[in-house]
Amino acid sequence: MNSDPFWESGLISRERRGDREYAIYSDDVDLFTRTLRRILNEYPIAPENADIEEIARRIADTERSGLLKLITEETIGSQDSRNSKGLLGSIIAVQWLDERYEDPKLIFSIDDPRTRKWLNFGDSNRRADFIVVQQSESGGLDMDIIEVKTLNEPDTAFSIETREGDEVATGKAVEQITETTNTIRRLFEGDDNITTPPRREALREQLYYELIGGDVPGDKMEWTDRVNEVFRGDAQMKVNSRIVSVEINSAATSDASLDCFTEDHQSLTITRLPKQTVVRLLMSGQDFESESPDDASETVSETEETGDDSDTGSGQEDVQEEKVDNVSDDNSGSEEAKPAESTVDESEASDSFGDPADYADQVETLKRVLYEYNIKVESIDPDNVEVGPNLIRYKVELGSGQGQGPLEKRAEDIAREMALEREPFIHRLPGTPFVAVDVPRDETAVVHIEDYLDDLSQREELTLGEMPFIAGINPAGESYPAMLNEAPHMLVGGTTGSGKTVFLYSLLTCLLDRFALDELRLAIVDPKMTNFMFCNQLTNLEHEKVITDDDAAAELFDWIVDEEIPRRMEVLSQSGSIDINDHNERSDDQLRPLVVFIDEYADLIDGLGDESDEFEENVRRIAQKARSLGIHLVISTQRPSAKIIDTDLRANLDMRVAFRLPSASDSQVILDESGAEDLGGNGDMLFREPDGITRLQGAFVDPEYLRNLIDSKVNQ
């Protein structure tokens, strides 16, 4: 029996109130098509052969979700609406938000009479556009305030400039979202005035209204309990702000997010969606019934693009794609990250991991499986198969009109049909027409760091301050170089045995290989007293030894804040330089970089006890102030909780490395999106830079190799 009592013809929207469902129908449902056609004529971004009716139907699904109202008094008029661009931006932004934020989540519009009861802005238009509510790891709620700007030209609604090493955002859009954010924060922080309690109750009423009225992911009872706890004051409501800039003329190839500050020192994330993403979202639509949304999240990413099927799961496809964009497998020589011998094959050559022709049969099997599940495929070329150290990548070109969502949802079926150990990662390959199906290899090949060091720039090509390193190996078997100074700080997370410590070894190896000891200062904090003790013989260590004592670590950071940062700022001021690279290019008095490694940040915080607050404040100050001074933090932890790695600190750790993590919430802390919980261990990693996320296989460093390198450097 069909449990859905409503027919589709003429259906405009539907909602649930209590035990009853309501539907609204229109005699002129083609109004959607006409309205959308007019908007697309004003802003011609859809391909000439686009099926406008199909796009309109997908947007009608968005309308039915209640997230936005496409049909309004303004859009019904026959004349060109000056808000058409804003409507287009809202359509794009709603789809992006749903794919960017991990379930369970609640998204609703602020442009609603019900909202004005608690925002208390009267008839003012100075309010943001959407709110996204998620369940926080701490038992409370996270609320993101979203301001959408649709721009012909970037930076017309806001501007970003660097002030004393910080990215500061200004402009009308910033003022608008700041006003909304401050209004909401005052409902939960500070002293109440006579209007605060009724407005807070009005907000709670709207949250209940949105929860009851729609198919909100997650357990409704869990949602209700959390809302009650937050409004009783027993749990925290954390309020963040984000501007989504829909830049319909931008030629960028992928989304990009920047963590910055407002002029009153509040954290703000600005996400730019270029034309390529706008077209993808417009053509792909968005599924609000996605089974397993993977958040790319919020890294953001700057979220990469992903096709969406007309009926299901676009949002998560996009993020899933970024999460698994490239592969890395890192094997650890330490007790923490030692690779399982049973899964590692050291006989593989480091520059060749297999012949694509050997996988022709698997290509045919994959074609058959996709056909049997009614997924239209244009081609899977056996010659395009990439054989990496820990996965086989099949590049699937989907048939015309075929969304990526159904393919992602069949990951478990593909694994069963192809007898795989783990489910494949399915994600779009940016800049190509392909969707990647990454299948784990039966045996992981060890990739040794020494085989790839020649891929780094030679010392004579570098100024003292440029710090290249091999982040990992991509599925094509090629090294993936990166620059620590461009980060300039890094956050590394992963469980025991995932490859986290070996990654720190590989970073240290690259730095020691390229620089003499008198060109580089190092500080190594090893609270566990296990993984870095053999580095004690290095002559360029601050405190002249590896720091294992919690108080000594605190003293190191006091010294950096109170003495080293002011000294370096004075040196740059005297030479008239803007940063360390500029200074070292122009001055004979070279300023040496200082790289600070913390092997287990959470253990260090625990060990400091009551002194941890001051220490964490010093870490944040270094992360904020030392960006141009040649001081780099590399913070590693196997317990990446939001309480320990808070938002302000994460905002300044632009380079993130995630190895296998226990949960999606842990992945969210490291990457701002889920995905690391699905990694395979032994160095399988996601590498996040400001412009996106790449999946890599980490390079293995034998501790004995690193010891010998240190010996050779010390004896030079």
KEBAZA-695208 format. One line per 8 residues: number of its first residue (from 0); for each residue z, y, x negated of C-alpha. Coordinates in nm, 2 decimals, decimal comma. Last residue first. Example, Ala and Ser with C-alpha at 12.3 -4.5 7.8 and 13.67 -1.06 7.14 Angstrom:
2
1 = 0,71/-0,11/-1,37; 0,78/-0,45/-1,23
END
This chain:
716
715 = 0,87/1,76/-7,88; 1,17/1,53/-7,86; 1,30/1,65/-7,53; 0,95/1,63/-7,37; 0,89/1,28/-7,50; 1,23/1,16/-7,38; 1,17/1,32/-7,03; 0,83/1,14/-7,00
707 = 0,99/0,82/-7,11; 1,26/0,85/-6,85; 1,00/0,94/-6,58; 0,80/0,62/-6,67; 1,13/0,42/-6,66; 1,20/0,56/-6,31; 0,87/0,42/-6,20; 0,69/0,68/-6,00
699 = 0,49/0,58/-5,70; 0,25/0,83/-5,54; 0,31/0,90/-5,17; 0,05/0,79/-4,91; -0,06/1,09/-4,70; -0,09/1,21/-4,35; -0,17/1,58/-4,33; -0,01/1,85/-4,11
691 = -0,14/2,20/-4,06; -0,20/2,55/-4,18; 0,15/2,64/-4,29; 0,18/2,31/-4,48; 0,32/1,98/-4,34; 0,29/1,65/-4,53; 0,35/1,34/-4,32; 0,45/1,04/-4,51
683 = 0,41/0,66/-4,57; 0,61/0,62/-4,89; 0,75/0,27/-4,84; 0,81/0,33/-4,47; 0,56/0,27/-4,19; 0,56/0,60/-4,00; 0,63/0,60/-3,63; 0,95/0,81/-3,64
675 = 0,76/1,07/-3,84; 0,56/1,16/-3,54; 0,75/1,42/-3,35; 0,71/1,80/-3,40; 0,87/2,09/-3,58; 0,81/1,89/-3,89; 1,16/1,83/-4,03; 1,38/1,90/-3,73
667 = 1,13/1,75/-3,49; 1,11/1,43/-3,69; 1,48/1,39/-3,65; 1,43/1,44/-3,27; 1,15/1,19/-3,27; 1,39/0,93/-3,41; 1,50/0,72/-3,70; 1,28/0,89/-3,97
659 = 1,00/0,75/-4,19; 0,90/1,01/-4,45; 0,86/1,37/-4,36; 0,76/1,64/-4,61; 0,78/2,00/-4,52; 0,65/2,32/-4,68; 0,74/2,64/-4,51; 1,12/2,62/-4,58
651 = 1,20/2,97/-4,46; 1,20/2,91/-4,09; 1,38/2,58/-4,15; 1,68/2,78/-4,28; 1,69/3,01/-3,97; 1,65/2,72/-3,74; 1,93/2,51/-3,87; 1,91/2,22/-4,12
643 = 2,28/2,10/-4,08; 2,31/2,14/-3,70; 1,95/2,05/-3,63; 2,01/1,71/-3,79; 1,80/1,59/-4,08; 2,02/1,31/-4,20; 1,82/1,15/-4,49; 1,81/1,48/-4,67
635 = 1,61/1,66/-4,94; 1,60/2,03/-5,02; 1,35/2,16/-5,27; 1,44/2,52/-5,33; 1,21/2,74/-5,54; 1,30/3,05/-5,74; 1,00/3,23/-5,88; 1,09/3,57/-5,76
627 = 0,85/3,62/-5,47; 1,02/3,39/-5,22; 1,37/3,45/-5,36; 1,50/3,66/-5,08; 1,47/3,44/-4,77; 1,53/3,10/-4,91; 1,80/3,23/-5,15; 1,98/3,41/-4,86
619 = 1,96/3,09/-4,65; 2,11/2,88/-4,93; 2,38/3,14/-4,98; 2,47/3,13/-4,61; 2,48/2,75/-4,63; 2,73/2,78/-4,92; 2,95/3,02/-4,73; 2,96/2,80/-4,43
611 = 3,02/2,49/-4,64; 3,35/2,61/-4,79; 3,55/2,45/-4,51; 3,42/2,11/-4,60; 3,22/2,12/-4,92; 3,17/1,74/-4,92; 3,00/1,74/-4,58; 2,75/2,01/-4,69
603 = 2,67/1,81/-5,00; 2,62/1,49/-4,81; 2,38/1,67/-4,57; 2,18/1,81/-4,86; 2,11/1,48/-5,04; 1,89/1,52/-5,34; 1,91/1,89/-5,39; 1,64/2,01/-5,64
595 = 1,64/2,37/-5,75; 1,32/2,49/-5,93; 1,35/2,80/-6,14; 1,03/2,97/-6,26; 1,04/3,14/-6,60; 0,98/3,51/-6,63; 0,76/3,59/-6,92; 0,83/3,89/-7,14
587 = 0,47/3,94/-7,26; 0,39/4,11/-6,93; 0,09/4,15/-6,71; 0,00/3,79/-6,60; 0,37/3,69/-6,59; 0,46/3,99/-6,37; 0,18/3,92/-6,12; 0,28/3,56/-6,10
579 = 0,64/3,64/-6,06; 0,59/3,88/-5,77; 0,49/4,24/-5,68; 0,51/4,37/-6,03; 0,60/4,72/-6,14; 0,73/4,59/-6,48; 1,08/4,74/-6,43; 1,09/4,64/-6,07
571 = 0,99/4,28/-6,14; 1,27/4,26/-6,40; 1,52/4,42/-6,17; 1,43/4,17/-5,89; 1,48/3,89/-6,14; 1,82/4,01/-6,24; 1,93/4,07/-5,87; 1,82/3,71/-5,79
563 = 1,99/3,56/-6,09; 2,33/3,73/-6,06; 2,50/3,72/-5,72; 2,26/3,49/-5,53; 2,18/3,25/-5,81; 2,53/3,25/-5,94; 2,68/3,18/-5,60; 2,43/2,89/-5,56
555 = 2,54/2,74/-5,89; 2,91/2,79/-5,80; 2,85/2,60/-5,48; 2,69/2,31/-5,67; 2,98/2,31/-5,91; 3,22/2,29/-5,61; 3,03/1,98/-5,48; 3,04/1,80/-5,81
547 = 2,73/1,60/-5,90; 2,53/1,87/-6,09; 2,28/1,73/-6,34; 2,36/1,89/-6,67; 2,33/2,21/-6,88; 2,48/2,42/-6,60; 2,11/2,51/-6,53; 1,89/2,24/-6,68
539 = 1,63/2,32/-6,94; 1,74/2,08/-7,22; 1,68/1,77/-7,02; 1,92/1,50/-7,14; 2,10/1,48/-6,80; 1,78/1,36/-6,63; 1,90/1,00/-6,64; 2,16/1,10/-6,38
531 = 1,89/1,17/-6,12; 1,92/0,89/-5,86; 2,28/0,78/-5,87; 2,55/1,04/-5,87; 2,54/1,06/-5,49; 2,59/1,43/-5,49; 2,28/1,48/-5,71; 2,21/1,85/-5,75
523 = 1,93/1,92/-6,00; 1,87/2,27/-6,14; 1,56/2,32/-6,34; 1,42/2,61/-6,55; 1,06/2,60/-6,67; 0,87/2,74/-6,97; 1,11/2,63/-7,24; 1,08/2,27/-7,12
515 = 0,70/2,27/-7,17; 0,50/2,27/-6,85; 0,23/2,05/-6,70; 0,38/1,70/-6,73; 0,73/1,82/-6,65; 0,62/1,98/-6,33; 0,41/1,68/-6,22; 0,70/1,44/-6,30
507 = 0,95/1,65/-6,11; 0,73/1,63/-5,80; 0,68/1,26/-5,84; 1,05/1,20/-5,88; 1,12/1,40/-5,57; 0,87/1,18/-5,39; 1,04/0,88/-5,53; 1,36/1,00/-5,37
499 = 1,20/1,03/-5,02; 1,02/0,70/-5,03; 1,13/0,54/-4,70; 1,39/0,31/-4,84; 1,68/0,50/-4,69; 1,56/0,73/-4,42; 1,34/1,03/-4,47; 1,34/1,41/-4,50
491 = 1,21/1,66/-4,75; 1,22/2,04/-4,70; 1,03/2,26/-4,94; 1,05/2,62/-5,06; 0,77/2,85/-5,19; 0,55/2,72/-5,02; 0,28/2,89/-5,24; 0,48/2,84/-5,55
483 = 0,49/2,46/-5,48; 0,12/2,43/-5,50; -0,06/2,13/-5,35; -0,29/1,85/-5,47; -0,40/1,57/-5,24; -0,53/1,28/-5,45; -0,82/1,08/-5,32; -0,81/0,73/-5,19
475 = -1,01/0,81/-4,87; -0,69/0,76/-4,68; -0,52/1,05/-4,86; -0,31/1,01/-5,17; 0,01/1,21/-5,22; 0,16/1,56/-5,27; 0,03/1,58/-5,63; 0,18/1,89/-5,79
467 = 0,08/2,24/-5,89; 0,33/2,51/-5,99; 0,19/2,86/-6,05; 0,47/3,06/-6,20; 0,37/3,07/-6,56; 0,00/3,14/-6,51; -0,22/2,83/-6,49; -0,56/2,74/-6,63
459 = -0,41/2,68/-6,98; -0,18/2,43/-6,83; -0,46/2,22/-6,68; -0,51/2,21/-6,30; -0,40/1,89/-6,15; -0,64/1,60/-6,10; -0,55/1,47/-6,44; -0,21/1,37/-6,30
451 = -0,37/1,11/-6,07; -0,33/0,78/-6,25; 0,01/0,88/-6,38; 0,14/0,91/-6,02; 0,09/0,54/-5,96; -0,05/0,43/-5,63; 0,09/0,09/-5,51; -0,12/-0,08/-5,26
443 = 0,04/-0,18/-4,93; -0,04/-0,52/-4,80; -0,14/-0,61/-4,44; -0,29/-0,26/-4,41; -0,19/-0,04/-4,12; -0,47/0,06/-3,89; -0,56/0,43/-3,86; -0,79/0,49/-3,56
435 = -0,95/0,83/-3,63; -1,12/1,03/-3,36; -1,45/1,17/-3,49; -1,67/1,47/-3,41; -1,55/1,64/-3,73; -1,38/1,96/-3,83; -1,04/1,83/-3,75; -1,01/1,44/-3,74
427 = -0,86/1,36/-3,40; -0,57/1,12/-3,38; -0,49/0,75/-3,32; -0,22/0,59/-3,53; -0,25/0,21/-3,50; 0,03/0,00/-3,36; 0,21/-0,22/-3,61; 0,16/-0,57/-3,75
419 = -0,19/-0,59/-3,61; -0,33/-0,89/-3,42; -0,66/-0,71/-3,33; -0,60/-0,76/-2,96; -0,23/-0,69/-2,98; -0,26/-0,38/-3,19; -0,55/-0,25/-2,97; -0,33/-0,30/-2,66
411 = -0,04/-0,11/-2,82; -0,27/0,18/-2,91; -0,43/0,18/-2,57; -0,27/0,51/-2,46; -0,43/0,69/-2,75; -0,78/0,58/-2,64; -0,71/0,68/-2,28; -0,61/1,03/-2,40
403 = -0,91/1,09/-2,62; -1,13/1,19/-2,34; -1,48/1,05/-2,27; -1,72/1,30/-2,14; -2,00/1,21/-2,38; -1,91/0,89/-2,57; -1,64/0,89/-2,83; -1,72/0,88/-3,20
395 = -1,46/0,66/-3,37; -1,39/0,68/-3,74; -1,20/0,37/-3,85; -0,93/0,43/-4,11; -0,78/0,14/-4,29; -0,42/0,19/-4,40; -0,17/0,18/-4,69; -0,37/0,25/-5,01
387 = -0,68/0,38/-4,82; -0,99/0,20/-4,71; -1,21/0,45/-4,52; -1,47/0,31/-4,28; -1,77/0,54/-4,25; -2,02/0,26/-4,35; -1,89/0,05/-4,06; -2,01/0,33/-3,82
379 = -1,81/0,33/-3,50; -2,05/0,47/-3,24; -2,09/0,65/-2,91; -1,78/0,49/-2,75; -1,69/0,49/-2,39; -1,34/0,35/-2,32; -1,35/0,11/-2,03; -1,07/-0,11/-2,17
371 = -1,31/-0,40/-2,24; -1,54/-0,16/-2,43; -1,25/-0,04/-2,65; -1,16/-0,39/-2,74; -1,52/-0,49/-2,81; -1,58/-0,19/-3,04; -1,25/-0,26/-3,22; -1,36/-0,62/-3,28
363 = -1,70/-0,50/-3,41; -1,53/-0,27/-3,65; -1,29/-0,55/-3,76; -1,59/-0,76/-3,85; -1,73/-0,48/-4,06; -1,41/-0,46/-4,25; -1,51/-0,61/-4,58; -1,81/-0,37/-4,59
355 = -1,56/-0,09/-4,64; -1,48/-0,23/-4,99; -1,12/-0,20/-5,10; -0,85/0,02/-5,24; -1,03/0,19/-5,53; -0,89/0,47/-5,74; -0,55/0,32/-5,81; -0,68/-0,03/-5,87
347 = -0,52/-0,28/-5,64; -0,32/-0,55/-5,82; 0,00/-0,38/-5,74; 0,02/-0,53/-5,39; 0,32/-0,42/-5,20; 0,45/-0,57/-4,88; 0,66/-0,85/-5,01; 0,80/-0,64/-5,29
339 = 0,96/-0,39/-5,04; 0,92/-0,05/-5,20; 1,23/0,10/-5,36; 1,32/0,43/-5,18; 1,69/0,44/-5,17; 1,77/0,21/-5,46; 1,54/0,41/-5,67; 1,19/0,31/-5,77
331 = 1,05/0,43/-5,45; 0,72/0,37/-5,30; 0,54/0,65/-5,13; 0,27/0,58/-4,87; 0,07/0,87/-4,75; -0,18/0,90/-4,46; -0,38/1,18/-4,32; -0,39/1,35/-3,98
323 = -0,12/1,13/-3,82; 0,10/1,40/-3,69; -0,19/1,63/-3,64; -0,35/1,38/-3,41; -0,04/1,30/-3,23; -0,01/1,67/-3,16; -0,35/1,70/-3,00; -0,32/1,37/-2,82
315 = 0,01/1,47/-2,67; -0,13/1,76/-2,50; -0,43/1,58/-2,37; -0,27/1,29/-2,18; -0,46/1,20/-1,87; -0,73/1,27/-1,61; -1,03/1,44/-1,76; -0,96/1,29/-2,09
307 = -0,84/1,51/-2,37; -0,99/1,57/-2,71; -0,77/1,67/-2,98; -0,72/1,98/-3,19; -0,46/2,03/-3,45; -0,12/2,18/-3,37; 0,01/2,45/-3,57; 0,16/2,30/-3,63
299 = 0,34/2,31/-3,54; 0,36/2,24/-3,62; 0,58/2,32/-3,22; 0,49/2,00/-3,27; 0,28/1,80/-3,27; 0,46/1,66/-3,02; 0,37/1,31/-2,92; 0,35/1,26/-2,55
291 = 0,39/0,90/-2,45; 0,28/0,84/-2,09; 0,08/1,15/-2,02; 0,10/1,25/-1,66; 0,04/1,62/-1,69; -0,30/1,57/-1,85; -0,48/1,87/-1,99; -0,83/1,99/-1,99
283 = -1,08/1,88/-2,24; -1,35/2,15/-2,21; -1,11/2,44/-2,19; -0,87/2,29/-2,45; -1,15/2,23/-2,69; -1,31/2,57/-2,64; -0,98/2,74/-2,69; -0,91/2,53/-3,00
275 = -1,25/2,63/-3,16; -1,20/2,99/-3,05; -0,88/3,02/-3,25; -0,52/2,96/-3,12; -0,27/3,16/-3,32; 0,10/3,07/-3,30; 0,36/3,33/-3,38; 0,72/3,21/-3,42
267 = 1,00/3,46/-3,40; 1,35/3,47/-3,56; 1,55/3,78/-3,49; 1,61/4,03/-3,77; 1,60/4,35/-3,56; 1,26/4,43/-3,69; 1,14/4,09/-3,57; 1,13/3,79/-3,80
259 = 0,87/3,54/-3,90; 0,77/3,17/-3,86; 0,39/3,14/-3,87; 0,19/2,90/-3,67; -0,18/2,81/-3,72; -0,42/2,63/-3,49; -0,74/2,50/-3,65; -1,10/2,60/-3,75
251 = -1,06/2,97/-3,78; -1,35/3,17/-3,64; -1,14/3,39/-3,41; -1,33/3,54/-3,12; -1,12/3,39/-2,84; -0,79/3,46/-3,01; -0,53/3,31/-2,78; -0,21/3,44/-2,94
243 = 0,09/3,23/-2,84; 0,40/3,44/-2,91; 0,72/3,23/-2,95; 1,09/3,29/-2,89; 1,40/3,08/-2,92; 1,71/3,04/-2,70; 1,97/2,77/-2,77; 2,17/2,69/-2,47
235 = 2,49/2,52/-2,59; 2,71/2,26/-2,43; 3,06/2,28/-2,26; 3,00/2,64/-2,13; 3,00/2,54/-1,77; 2,64/2,65/-1,75; 2,54/2,43/-2,04; 2,73/2,13/-1,91
227 = 2,58/2,16/-1,56; 2,23/2,19/-1,71; 2,29/1,89/-1,93; 2,42/1,68/-1,64; 2,12/1,77/-1,42; 1,87/1,69/-1,69; 2,03/1,35/-1,75; 2,04/1,28/-1,37
219 = 1,67/1,37/-1,36; 1,59/1,11/-1,63; 1,29/1,23/-1,83; 0,96/1,39/-1,76; 0,95/1,64/-1,47; 0,74/1,53/-1,18; 0,80/1,85/-0,98; 1,01/2,03/-0,73
211 = 1,35/1,90/-0,80; 1,35/2,00/-1,17; 1,19/2,34/-1,10; 1,44/2,42/-0,82; 1,73/2,30/-1,03; 1,62/2,53/-1,32; 1,57/2,81/-1,07; 1,93/2,77/-0,93
203 = 2,07/2,77/-1,29; 1,89/3,10/-1,35; 2,03/3,24/-1,03; 2,37/3,12/-1,14; 2,34/3,31/-1,46; 2,23/3,62/-1,27; 2,53/3,59/-1,04; 2,77/3,56/-1,35
195 = 2,61/3,84/-1,55; 2,60/4,12/-1,30; 2,96/4,25/-1,33; 2,95/4,24/-1,71; 3,00/3,93/-1,91; 3,11/3,95/-2,28; 2,90/3,80/-2,55; 2,65/3,51/-2,53
187 = 2,51/3,30/-2,25; 2,35/3,55/-2,01; 2,30/3,79/-2,30; 2,06/3,53/-2,46; 1,84/3,56/-2,15; 1,81/3,94/-2,17; 1,76/3,93/-2,55; 1,47/3,68/-2,51
179 = 1,30/3,89/-2,24; 1,33/4,21/-2,44; 1,22/4,04/-2,76; 0,92/3,90/-2,58; 0,80/4,24/-2,48; 0,89/4,42/-2,81; 0,69/4,15/-3,00; 0,39/4,18/-2,77
171 = 0,41/4,56/-2,80; 0,40/4,56/-3,18; 0,59/4,44/-3,49; 0,63/4,11/-3,68; 0,81/4,09/-4,02; 0,72/3,82/-4,27; 1,00/3,83/-4,53; 0,96/3,87/-4,91
163 = 1,11/4,22/-4,93; 0,89/4,32/-4,64; 0,57/4,14/-4,57; 0,36/4,25/-4,27; 0,26/4,11/-3,94; 0,10/4,30/-3,65; 0,11/4,26/-3,28; -0,10/4,32/-2,97
155 = -0,42/4,41/-3,16; -0,35/4,17/-3,44; -0,65/3,95/-3,38; -0,96/4,08/-3,20; -1,08/3,97/-2,86; -0,72/3,89/-2,77; -0,54/3,68/-2,51; -0,17/3,73/-2,55
147 = 0,08/3,47/-2,42; 0,46/3,53/-2,45; 0,66/3,21/-2,45; 1,04/3,20/-2,44; 1,17/2,87/-2,58; 1,48/2,72/-2,43; 1,67/2,44/-2,60; 1,93/2,26/-2,39
139 = 2,26/2,09/-2,47; 2,36/1,75/-2,58; 2,34/1,83/-2,96; 1,99/1,67/-2,99; 1,85/1,93/-2,75; 1,69/1,85/-2,42; 1,39/2,07/-2,37; 1,31/2,39/-2,17
131 = 0,98/2,57/-2,20; 0,97/2,92/-2,04; 0,65/3,10/-1,96; 0,50/3,45/-1,94; 0,72/3,71/-2,11; 0,86/4,01/-1,93; 0,79/4,38/-1,95; 0,60/4,40/-1,62
123 = 0,88/4,60/-1,46; 0,93/4,55/-1,09; 1,30/4,49/-1,12; 1,37/4,36/-1,47; 1,68/4,16/-1,37; 1,58/3,85/-1,55; 1,81/3,66/-1,31; 1,67/3,75/-0,97
115 = 1,33/3,83/-1,13; 1,28/3,46/-1,19; 1,26/3,38/-0,82; 0,99/3,64/-0,77; 0,77/3,45/-1,02; 0,59/3,55/-1,34; 0,84/3,36/-1,55; 0,63/3,05/-1,53
107 = 0,77/2,70/-1,57; 0,77/2,43/-1,83; 1,03/2,15/-1,84; 1,04/1,90/-2,12; 1,11/1,53/-2,18; 0,87/1,52/-2,35; 0,75/1,67/-2,67; 0,61/2,02/-2,68
99 = 0,27/2,10/-2,82; 0,06/1,91/-2,57; 0,21/2,08/-2,27; 0,22/2,42/-2,44; -0,15/2,39/-2,54; -0,25/2,32/-2,18; -0,04/2,61/-2,05; -0,18/2,84/-2,32
91 = -0,54/2,77/-2,24; -0,51/2,84/-1,87; -0,28/3,14/-1,94; -0,54/3,28/-2,19; -0,81/3,25/-1,93; -0,60/3,43/-1,68; -0,52/3,71/-1,92; -0,90/3,75/-1,99
83 = -0,96/3,77/-1,62; -0,70/4,03/-1,58; -0,95/4,32/-1,57; -1,09/4,15/-1,27; -1,47/4,17/-1,23; -1,55/4,26/-0,87; -1,57/3,98/-0,61; -1,19/3,99/-0,54
75 = -1,02/3,65/-0,51; -0,90/3,67/-0,87; -0,67/3,97/-0,81; -0,52/3,85/-0,49; -0,43/3,53/-0,67; -0,60/3,19/-0,72; -0,53/3,08/-1,08; -0,16/3,04/-1,02
67 = 0,01/2,88/-1,31; 0,25/2,60/-1,40; 0,26/2,47/-1,04; 0,12/2,13/-1,14; -0,14/2,17/-0,87; -0,29/2,46/-1,05; -0,31/2,25/-1,37; -0,50/1,99/-1,17
59 = -0,72/2,27/-1,04; -0,79/2,34/-1,40; -0,93/2,00/-1,44; -1,14/2,04/-1,13; -1,27/2,37/-1,25; -1,37/2,22/-1,58; -1,56/1,95/-1,39; -1,73/2,21/-1,17
51 = -1,82/2,41/-1,48; -2,00/2,12/-1,64; -2,07/2,27/-1,98; -2,44/2,27/-2,08; -2,42/2,63/-2,22; -2,11/2,56/-2,41; -1,79/2,74/-2,28; -1,70/3,06/-2,46
43 = -1,87/3,32/-2,26; -1,59/3,56/-2,17; -1,70/3,76/-1,87; -1,92/3,47/-1,76; -1,64/3,23/-1,81; -1,41/3,43/-1,58; -1,68/3,45/-1,31; -1,74/3,07/-1,34
35 = -1,37/3,01/-1,31; -1,34/3,21/-0,99; -1,65/3,05/-0,84; -1,53/2,70/-0,93; -1,18/2,76/-0,79; -1,32/2,91/-0,48; -1,50/2,59/-0,42; -1,18/2,47/-0,25
27 = -1,28/2,68/0,05; -1,12/2,50/0,35; -0,80/2,49/0,14; -0,51/2,24/0,14; -0,14/2,27/0,05; 0,07/1,96/0,01; 0,44/1,90/0,06; 0,66/1,61/-0,04
19 = 1,00/1,55/0,10; 1,31/1,38/-0,04; 1,44/1,70/-0,21; 1,15/1,94/-0,24; 0,84/1,79/-0,39; 0,53/1,98/-0,47; 0,16/1,98/-0,41; -0,13/2,22/-0,48
11 = -0,49/2,29/-0,38; -0,61/1,97/-0,21; -0,95/2,02/-0,05; -1,04/1,66/-0,07; -0,77/1,46/-0,26; -0,59/1,29/0,02; -0,21/1,30/0,05; 0,03/1,02/0,14
3 = 0,05/0,87/-0,21; 0,24/0,54/-0,17; -0,09/0,35/-0,13; 0,00/0,00/0,00
END
